[in-house]
Amino acid sequence: MTPSSRRLSVALLGLCAAVATGCAAPGGLGPAAPAPPVSMQPRPEPLWPAWTAAPGAAVGRPEPPPTPLKNAPVPGAGGLAAVDPKQIAAADPRMKPYLCNPGTIRAPGRAGVRPPVHKDLTGDGQPDLIVAADMPTGRSALSVYTISGGKIVSVLFTIGRQLTAESIGSDLLVRTAVDDGSEQAVRYHWDGGRMTVVNDERTFRKPDSNCSPSPGRSAQDAR
């Protein structure tokens, strides 16, 4: 056997041995090696199950269903969209104190009633009414009204400073400024009887990183 044929035979024998062992890479599993057990990831276990709310569930304590507003207009075929929103708010005992300036306002900075918003928050296919009023003190009040049993009921009332609101699907997110400089964002969801809190977060605003020149110094001197 020539040296070249001998080297070829050794290479073929090595290839056959690799095939027979499954060509297992270093550190891998051979054909007869058992697979390692799968480690299960820990799952959250509530310490107090009665205090654990499911996603989308109300985090506040349950309250009795709202009662119809006395002296409120009776909605007709047009629903809440056909009723004067200021008359509805004036019939609400919680909202009435915030209507000392009943005029309509179009921008912040003045006291009055913001333009009404009609949006279906209860999921019944009919638009509900959202009313907000700003006070001279800087505080605002917001109420949500719907029709139940042919009568108007208030299903949400909240107050705060620098109040803003936005919708997330059928949920309502209300943001207000807190005295400690933070912002509170409360998310409300219809639970079948009223708008209830499903999330309440508070975040602190980041301080302005832009350093303004001190009095008596120009911008050129501050560089």
C-alpha positions as CSV (number, residue, x, y, z in Angstrom):
1,M,0.0,0.0,0.0
2,T,1.4,3.3,-1.0
3,P,1.6,6.2,1.5
4,S,-1.1,8.1,-0.3
5,S,-3.5,5.2,-0.3
6,R,-2.7,4.6,3.4
7,R,-3.7,8.3,4.2
8,L,-6.9,7.9,2.2
9,S,-7.9,4.7,4.2
10,V,-7.3,6.5,7.5
11,A,-9.5,9.4,6.4
12,L,-12.3,7.0,5.4
13,L,-12.1,5.2,8.7
14,G,-12.4,8.5,10.6
15,L,-15.4,9.5,8.5
16,C,-17.2,6.2,9.1
17,A,-16.5,6.6,12.9
18,A,-18.0,10.1,12.8
19,V,-21.1,8.8,11.0
20,A,-21.5,6.0,13.4
21,T,-21.5,8.3,16.4
22,G,-23.9,10.7,14.9
23,C,-21.3,13.3,14.3
24,A,-21.9,14.7,17.8
25,A,-20.3,18.0,18.3
26,P,-18.2,18.5,21.4
27,G,-20.5,19.1,24.3
28,G,-23.5,17.8,22.4
29,L,-25.7,14.8,22.9
30,G,-25.0,11.4,21.4
31,P,-27.8,9.1,20.1
32,A,-28.1,7.3,23.4
33,A,-27.6,10.3,25.7
34,P,-30.7,11.4,27.7
35,A,-32.0,14.9,27.2
36,P,-31.7,17.2,30.2
37,P,-34.9,18.0,32.1
38,V,-36.7,21.2,31.1
39,S,-36.6,23.7,33.9
40,M,-40.0,25.2,34.7
41,Q,-40.2,29.0,35.1
42,P,-41.7,30.1,38.4
43,R,-45.2,31.5,38.2
44,P,-46.6,34.3,40.3
45,E,-48.4,33.2,43.4
46,P,-50.5,35.8,45.2
47,L,-49.9,36.2,48.9
48,W,-53.4,37.5,49.5
49,P,-55.7,36.1,46.7
50,A,-58.6,38.1,47.8
51,W,-56.6,41.3,47.2
52,T,-55.4,40.2,43.7
53,A,-57.4,41.7,40.8
54,A,-57.5,40.1,37.4
55,P,-56.3,42.2,34.4
56,G,-59.0,44.7,33.6
57,A,-60.7,44.2,36.9
58,A,-61.6,47.1,39.2
59,V,-59.1,47.9,41.9
60,G,-61.5,49.9,44.1
61,R,-64.2,48.6,46.4
62,P,-67.6,47.8,44.8
63,E,-70.2,50.5,45.1
64,P,-74.0,50.5,44.6
65,P,-75.2,51.3,41.1
66,P,-75.7,55.0,40.4
67,T,-79.2,56.5,40.7
68,P,-80.9,58.6,38.1
69,L,-80.3,62.4,38.3
70,K,-83.3,64.3,39.6
71,N,-84.6,67.2,37.5
72,A,-82.5,66.1,34.6
73,P,-84.0,66.3,31.1
74,V,-85.7,63.1,29.8
75,P,-83.7,61.9,26.8
76,G,-85.7,61.2,23.6
77,A,-84.9,59.2,20.5
78,G,-81.8,61.3,19.9
79,G,-80.2,60.1,23.1
80,L,-77.7,62.2,25.1
81,A,-76.5,63.9,21.9
82,A,-79.9,65.7,21.6
83,V,-79.9,67.0,25.2
84,D,-78.3,70.2,26.4
85,P,-75.1,69.0,28.3
86,K,-75.2,72.0,30.7
87,Q,-78.7,71.1,31.8
88,I,-77.5,67.6,32.6
89,A,-74.5,68.9,34.5
90,A,-76.7,71.4,36.4
91,A,-78.9,68.5,37.6
92,D,-75.9,66.7,39.0
93,P,-75.3,67.6,42.7
94,R,-71.6,66.8,42.5
95,M,-71.1,68.7,39.3
96,K,-73.2,71.8,40.0
97,P,-70.7,73.6,42.3
98,Y,-68.2,73.7,39.4
99,L,-70.6,75.5,37.1
100,C,-70.2,78.9,38.6
101,N,-69.0,80.1,35.2
102,P,-71.5,78.3,32.8
103,G,-70.0,79.8,29.6
104,T,-68.4,77.6,27.1
105,I,-64.6,77.8,26.8
106,R,-62.5,76.7,23.9
107,A,-59.0,76.7,25.4
108,P,-57.4,76.5,28.9
109,G,-56.8,79.6,31.0
110,R,-60.4,80.6,31.7
111,A,-63.2,79.3,33.9
112,G,-66.1,77.7,32.2
113,V,-67.5,74.5,30.7
114,R,-65.4,72.7,28.0
115,P,-67.1,71.6,24.8
116,P,-69.0,68.3,25.5
117,V,-67.7,65.0,24.1
118,H,-69.9,62.2,23.1
119,K,-68.3,58.7,23.1
120,D,-69.5,55.2,23.7
121,L,-67.7,54.2,26.9
122,T,-70.3,51.7,28.1
123,G,-70.3,49.5,25.1
124,D,-74.0,49.7,24.4
125,G,-73.5,51.3,20.9
126,Q,-74.9,54.6,22.1
127,P,-72.6,57.6,22.7
128,D,-72.3,58.7,26.3
129,L,-71.7,62.2,27.5
130,I,-68.4,63.6,28.9
131,V,-68.6,67.0,30.6
132,A,-65.7,68.9,32.1
133,A,-65.7,72.3,33.9
134,D,-62.8,74.5,34.9
135,M,-62.8,76.6,38.0
136,P,-61.0,80.0,38.5
137,T,-58.8,78.2,41.1
138,G,-57.3,76.0,38.5
139,R,-59.2,72.9,39.6
140,S,-61.5,71.0,37.2
141,A,-64.3,68.5,37.4
142,L,-65.2,65.8,35.0
143,S,-68.4,63.7,34.8
144,V,-69.6,60.9,32.5
145,Y,-73.3,60.4,31.9
146,T,-75.2,57.5,30.3
147,I,-78.8,56.4,29.9
148,S,-80.1,53.7,32.1
149,G,-83.7,52.6,32.1
150,G,-84.6,55.7,30.0
151,K,-83.1,58.1,32.5
152,I,-79.8,59.9,32.8
153,V,-77.3,58.7,35.4
154,S,-73.8,59.8,36.3
155,V,-71.3,56.9,36.1
156,L,-68.1,58.8,36.9
157,F,-67.1,62.0,38.7
158,T,-63.5,63.1,39.4
159,I,-61.7,66.3,40.1
160,G,-58.2,67.6,39.9
161,R,-55.8,70.3,38.7
162,Q,-54.6,70.7,35.1
163,L,-57.1,67.9,34.3
164,T,-56.8,66.3,30.8
165,A,-58.5,63.2,29.5
166,E,-58.0,60.8,26.6
167,S,-59.7,57.6,25.5
168,I,-58.1,54.2,25.1
169,G,-60.6,52.2,23.2
170,S,-63.6,52.2,25.5
171,D,-61.6,53.2,28.5
172,L,-61.0,56.7,29.8
173,L,-57.6,57.9,31.0
174,V,-57.7,61.0,33.2
175,R,-54.5,62.9,34.1
176,T,-54.2,65.5,36.8
177,A,-51.3,67.4,38.5
178,V,-50.5,66.6,42.1
179,D,-49.2,69.1,44.7
180,D,-45.9,67.2,45.0
181,G,-45.0,67.9,41.4
182,S,-46.0,64.5,40.1
183,E,-48.7,63.6,37.5
184,Q,-51.5,61.1,38.4
185,A,-52.9,59.0,35.6
186,V,-56.1,57.0,36.4
187,R,-57.6,54.6,33.9
188,Y,-61.4,53.9,34.1
189,H,-63.3,51.0,32.6
190,W,-67.0,50.2,32.4
191,D,-67.9,47.4,34.8
192,G,-71.5,47.1,33.8
193,G,-72.7,49.7,36.4
194,R,-70.2,52.5,36.5
195,M,-66.8,53.6,35.4
196,T,-64.3,52.0,37.9
197,V,-60.6,52.4,38.4
198,V,-58.5,49.7,36.8
199,N,-55.1,51.4,36.9
200,D,-53.7,54.3,39.0
201,E,-50.2,55.5,38.3
202,R,-48.2,58.4,39.5
203,T,-45.0,59.7,37.8
204,F,-42.7,62.5,38.6
205,R,-41.8,65.0,35.9
206,K,-38.1,65.2,35.0
207,P,-36.5,68.5,35.8
208,D,-35.5,70.7,32.9
209,S,-31.9,70.0,32.0
210,N,-31.4,73.3,30.2
211,C,-29.6,75.7,32.3
212,S,-30.7,79.2,31.8
213,P,-28.1,82.1,32.3
214,S,-28.3,83.7,35.7
215,P,-29.5,87.3,36.0
216,G,-26.9,89.9,34.8
217,R,-25.1,87.4,32.6
218,S,-25.5,87.2,28.9
219,A,-25.8,83.9,27.0
220,Q,-22.3,84.5,25.7
221,D,-20.9,84.8,29.2
222,A,-22.7,81.7,30.3
223,R,-20.8,79.5,27.8
